[in-house]
Amino acid sequence: MLFEFFPLLAFLGTLFLKDIYAAVVVLMITMPIGLAVKSIRTGSIDKMYLWSTVFALIFGGLTLYFRNPYFTYWKPTAFYWVVALAFLASHWIGDKPLAQRFFGLVEGLNLEKVSPTQWRRLNFIWVAFFIFAGVLNIYVAYNYSEKTWGTFKVFGLMAITFVFMLAQTLWIANIIGDDEADEDAEA
């Protein structure tokens, strides 16, 4: 988690100490380093982190080449909307929606209690969330100062995503119920 958060903190710190262009350079350097360190430590490549790094490099490169910070402002929105599109496409590609695959990564959860209809609804909720987060990012970027946007990008979007994921986890936990209570009732 530290390797995912450090580039954002370095970006924000540089934004406050220097400017957006220096912050973009720092982000473009620290994201691949964080990805490499995380991959070495875990033995696998985190796909979300990989694609976030790719987006940071592309949009950061455009920001520096054109000397236009709006490319960097749009990076989180573009990323969120591509993720929303991937969640939406998973309804027709593959055997399970992405939300179900995501929660399937958590060991020990009895996900059989969640119906296919519930998974589809949850997946559409994720699509809506990512669209909303992208719109909110652009709203803040165009209506507030660059430093306020940077702070929102690092802390606000992360907090909103955390709360959203917590709500989803609680919803699934409610559906799954208490497996120990079920076992006691069977005995």
C-alpha positions as CSV (number, residue, x, y, z in Angstrom):
1,M,0.0,0.0,0.0
2,L,2.9,2.3,0.8
3,F,4.3,1.9,-2.7
4,E,1.0,2.9,-4.2
5,F,0.5,6.0,-2.0
6,F,4.1,7.3,-2.0
7,P,4.0,8.6,-5.6
8,L,0.8,10.5,-4.8
9,L,2.3,12.1,-1.7
10,A,5.5,12.9,-3.6
11,F,3.3,14.5,-6.4
12,L,1.3,16.5,-3.9
13,G,4.4,17.7,-2.0
14,T,6.1,18.8,-5.1
15,L,3.0,20.5,-6.3
16,F,3.0,22.6,-3.1
17,L,6.7,23.2,-3.1
18,K,7.2,23.9,-6.8
19,D,4.5,23.6,-9.6
20,I,2.4,21.2,-11.5
21,Y,5.2,20.5,-14.0
22,A,7.7,19.5,-11.4
23,A,5.0,17.4,-9.7
24,V,4.3,15.6,-12.9
25,V,7.9,14.8,-13.4
26,V,8.1,13.4,-9.8
27,L,4.9,11.3,-10.5
28,M,6.3,10.0,-13.7
29,I,9.5,8.9,-11.9
30,T,8.0,7.5,-8.8
31,M,5.0,5.5,-10.3
32,P,7.2,3.1,-12.3
33,I,9.5,2.7,-9.3
34,G,6.6,1.9,-7.0
35,L,5.2,-0.5,-9.6
36,A,8.6,-2.3,-9.8
37,V,9.1,-2.5,-6.1
38,K,5.5,-3.8,-5.5
39,S,5.9,-6.3,-8.3
40,I,9.2,-7.6,-6.9
41,R,7.8,-7.8,-3.4
42,T,4.5,-9.6,-4.4
43,G,5.8,-11.6,-7.3
44,S,3.1,-10.4,-9.6
45,I,2.0,-7.2,-11.4
46,D,-0.9,-5.3,-10.0
47,K,-3.0,-4.6,-13.1
48,M,-4.7,-1.5,-11.7
49,Y,-1.4,0.0,-10.6
50,L,0.2,-0.9,-14.0
51,W,-2.6,0.9,-15.9
52,S,-2.5,3.8,-13.6
53,T,1.2,4.1,-14.2
54,V,0.7,3.9,-18.0
55,F,-1.9,6.7,-17.8
56,A,0.4,8.8,-15.6
57,L,3.2,8.4,-18.1
58,I,1.0,9.2,-21.1
59,F,-0.9,12.1,-19.6
60,G,2.2,13.4,-17.8
61,G,4.1,13.3,-21.1
62,L,1.4,15.2,-22.8
63,T,1.3,17.8,-19.9
64,L,5.1,18.3,-20.2
65,Y,5.2,18.4,-24.0
66,F,2.4,20.8,-24.4
67,R,3.1,22.7,-21.1
68,N,-0.6,22.3,-20.4
69,P,-1.7,21.0,-16.9
70,Y,-5.2,20.1,-18.2
71,F,-3.8,16.8,-19.4
72,T,-2.8,15.9,-15.8
73,Y,-6.2,17.2,-14.6
74,W,-7.9,14.8,-17.0
75,K,-5.7,11.8,-16.1
76,P,-7.8,10.5,-13.2
77,T,-11.0,11.1,-15.1
78,A,-9.8,9.2,-18.1
79,F,-8.6,6.4,-15.9
80,Y,-11.8,6.1,-14.0
81,W,-13.9,6.2,-17.2
82,V,-11.8,3.4,-18.8
83,V,-12.2,1.4,-15.6
84,A,-16.0,2.1,-15.8
85,L,-16.0,0.9,-19.4
86,A,-14.1,-2.3,-18.4
87,F,-16.7,-3.0,-15.6
88,L,-19.5,-2.4,-18.1
89,A,-17.9,-4.6,-20.8
90,S,-17.5,-7.4,-18.3
91,H,-21.2,-8.0,-18.5
92,W,-20.7,-9.4,-21.9
93,I,-17.0,-10.5,-21.8
94,G,-16.0,-13.3,-19.6
95,D,-18.1,-15.5,-17.3
96,K,-18.4,-13.1,-14.4
97,P,-18.7,-9.4,-13.9
98,L,-15.6,-7.6,-12.8
99,A,-17.1,-6.8,-9.4
100,Q,-17.6,-10.5,-8.8
101,R,-14.0,-11.3,-9.9
102,F,-12.7,-8.5,-7.6
103,F,-14.4,-9.9,-4.5
104,G,-13.5,-13.4,-5.6
105,L,-9.8,-12.4,-4.9
106,V,-10.6,-12.3,-1.1
107,E,-10.0,-15.7,0.4
108,G,-12.5,-17.2,2.7
109,L,-15.6,-15.5,1.5
110,N,-18.6,-17.7,0.7
111,L,-19.7,-15.7,-2.4
112,E,-22.1,-18.4,-3.6
113,K,-24.8,-16.7,-1.6
114,V,-24.7,-13.7,-3.9
115,S,-26.9,-14.3,-6.9
116,P,-25.9,-13.5,-10.5
117,T,-28.5,-10.7,-10.5
118,Q,-27.0,-9.2,-7.4
119,W,-23.5,-9.4,-9.0
120,R,-24.8,-7.6,-12.1
121,R,-26.4,-4.9,-10.1
122,L,-23.3,-4.4,-8.0
123,N,-21.2,-4.3,-11.1
124,F,-23.5,-1.5,-12.6
125,I,-23.1,0.4,-9.3
126,W,-19.3,0.2,-9.8
127,V,-19.7,1.6,-13.3
128,A,-21.8,4.5,-12.0
129,F,-19.3,5.1,-9.2
130,F,-16.3,5.4,-11.6
131,I,-18.3,7.7,-13.9
132,F,-19.2,9.8,-10.9
133,A,-15.6,9.9,-9.6
134,G,-14.4,11.0,-13.0
135,V,-17.0,13.8,-13.2
136,L,-16.2,14.9,-9.7
137,N,-12.5,15.1,-10.5
138,I,-13.1,17.4,-13.5
139,Y,-15.5,19.5,-11.5
140,V,-12.8,20.1,-8.8
141,A,-10.1,20.6,-11.4
142,Y,-12.0,23.3,-13.2
143,N,-13.6,25.1,-10.2
144,Y,-10.8,25.1,-7.6
145,S,-7.2,26.0,-7.4
146,E,-4.5,23.7,-8.6
147,K,-3.4,22.9,-5.1
148,T,-6.9,22.2,-4.0
149,W,-7.4,19.9,-6.9
150,G,-4.1,18.1,-6.1
151,T,-5.1,17.6,-2.5
152,F,-8.5,16.3,-3.7
153,K,-6.9,14.0,-6.2
154,V,-4.6,12.5,-3.6
155,F,-6.9,12.4,-0.5
156,G,-10.4,13.1,-1.7
157,L,-10.7,10.5,-4.5
158,M,-8.9,7.9,-2.3
159,A,-11.3,8.6,0.6
160,I,-14.4,8.4,-1.7
161,T,-13.1,5.2,-3.2
162,F,-12.4,3.7,0.2
163,V,-15.9,4.6,1.5
164,F,-17.5,3.2,-1.6
165,M,-15.5,-0.1,-1.3
166,L,-16.3,-0.4,2.4
167,A,-20.0,0.0,1.6
168,Q,-19.8,-2.7,-1.0
169,T,-18.0,-5.0,1.4
170,L,-20.6,-4.4,4.1
171,W,-23.4,-5.1,1.5
172,I,-21.8,-8.4,0.5
173,A,-21.1,-9.3,4.2
174,N,-24.8,-8.7,4.8
175,I,-25.8,-11.1,2.0
176,I,-23.3,-13.7,3.0
177,G,-24.3,-13.6,6.6
178,D,-22.5,-15.2,9.5
179,D,-21.2,-18.5,8.3
180,E,-20.6,-19.6,11.9
181,A,-24.2,-19.0,12.7
182,D,-25.3,-21.1,9.7
183,E,-23.0,-23.9,10.8
184,D,-24.4,-23.8,14.4
185,A,-27.9,-23.9,13.0
186,E,-27.1,-26.9,10.9
187,A,-25.6,-28.8,13.9
